[in-house]
């Protein structure tokens, strides 16, 4: 574990659900969410997702938050996407301490080196 993120503690504020480029999902994530909300995969992709840089992402509401974010709760928490489960320990933040520090400005659970 990198020393610059040793003190992460989730504050359950939901700021990570606000987007910052979108929540990327893979086919497994999409299948799990579709099943959980009781629709077929085609309907899920057409009505709950968008494509960004050739990859599927969960749509965001007008507030900028994930459409499954509901008053400080994730409505799909039992099947939340891998990216959400791993946050903030995702590849793009782990490869460079500067990336961690940028996101730490927005996430109260992340310790910034600044």
N, C-alpha and C positions, 0 to 999 in steps of 0.2 A: 504494500500500500504506500502510495506517495505521501510524504510528510505534509505536503500542503493541504491535504484533505483529511487528515487524521481526526479532526475535531468536528466532522459533520454530524449534525443531529437534526432530523426533520422536525420542523416546528408546526407542521400540518396547516400551513397558511394558504396553500393552494396556488402560490405564485408560479410554481413550475407548471401549472395547468393553463397558464395564460398564453401559451404559444411559443414565442421566441423562435419562430421558424417552423413550427408545427410538430405534431407528434407523429413520427413515422411508424407505420405498422407493416408487418409482414403478413403473408397469407394465413399463417397460423393464428396470429392476433385477430385478423379480420373474421376468420371462421369462429373463433371463440366468442367474440363480441356479438356477432350476428346470432349465434345460437342462444346466447344469454338474453338478448333482447327479443328473441322470438321471431326473427325474420330470416329470409334466405340471404345467401352471400351476395347475390347480384343486387338485391334491394339495398343491402347494407352499403355496398360500394357506391351505388348510384345516389343514395340519399344522405349518407353520413360521412362521406369521404371526398377528398379532392386529390389531384395529382400535383406534386411539386417536384421539380427536377427529375421527372420520370418515376417517382416513388409515391406510393399511397400514403396520405396523411389523413388524420381525423379532422373533420371540419371544425371551425371555430365559430362561436356565436357572435352576435354584435358586440358583446362585452370584450371580445378578444380571447375569452377562455374556451377551452375544449367544450364541445357541445354536451359532453357527459358530466361536466362540472355543475353541481347543483347545490348552491348555498353551503359552501365549505365541505361538501362531500362529493366523492367520485361515485356516480351512479352505476359504474361498471367495475367497481373495485375488485371483486373476486376474479375478474378476467381482464384486468387492465393490461395494456400492451407491455411488452418487454421493456421498451424504452422508459416507460413510467416506473416499472419495477426497479430498474437499474439506476434511475436518476438519483444523484448527479454523477454517478460513476460510469458515465458513458464515454465512449472512445474520444469524441471530439473535445471533451473537457480534460481527459486524462493525458492526452499527448503533449499538452503545453500548459504550464502553470498560469500563463497569461490568460488563457481561456477560462480557467477556474476562477481567476480573480475578477474577470469581467462578469461572470454569472453570479459571483458572490456579492456583487453590488446589488443584485436583485433578489437574492435568496437569503433570508435571515438564518437559515440553518448551515450555510457554508461560511467557513472562516476565510476571510480575505487576507492575503499577505501584505496588503497596503497599510 
